[in-house]
């Protein structure tokens, strides 16, 4: 499940700020997407690790799902 927090419109285009709950959101969008993690356990997103202070960029049309990392798996 995801929750829309805010939408920003400007000269840069549109930026949607969305909170995503682990394992519940599969996203595919016509726009580029930027993912970052604020808190909690490390995640696996589209086969890549996402930990604090890391950012993932996705091209338009890319589907992804956030899952908790398996025990012992580190980023």
N, C-alpha and C positions, 0 to 999 in steps of 0.2 A: 504494500500500500504506500502511496506517496501523497504528500500534502503540499499544495501550492502555498508559498509563503508571501511572495511578492513578485511583481513584474515591473521591470524598468524598461522604458522606451527612450531612445536618444539617437544621436547622430551615428552611434556605433551599431544601431539596430535594436533588437529586443533581447533582453536578458531575463530568463525566468529563474527565480530562486525556489527550489523545490526540496523538501525534506523527504528522504527515502528511507523506509524501514527495511532492515536486513532480510533478504530472502523473499521479499514480497513484491518487489518491483522489477519488472522487465521493461526496459525502455527502448524505444526506437523512435527517432525523431527526424524530421526533415531539416532540422538545424544542427550545427555542431554542438557538442555537449562537453562540459568541463565538470569533472567529479573531484571532490575533495572530502576528506573525512574529518569531522570535528572532534569526535570522542568515541570511546568504546573500543572493542576488540578489532584487530586487523581483519580485513575483508579480502575475499577473492572476487574480482570483477572481471568478467570476460577472460578468465585464465591468468589475470595479472594481480599481483598483490597491491593492496591499497592500505597504507598505514598513515599515521599522523605525519604531517609535513610533506605528504606526497600528493601529486595531482595527476589525474588521468585525463587525456583529451580523446574524444571520439568524433570521427567524421560523421556527417549526416547519413542517416539510414542504418547506422550501426546499432544492433541490438545487444543489450548486456543485462546481466542479473548479478546482484550483490549477494554473496553468501559468506557466512562466517568461515574463517580459515580452519582447516582440520588441526587437531592437536599436534603440536610439534612443528607445524609449518610456520615459517618466519618470513617476513619480508626483507 
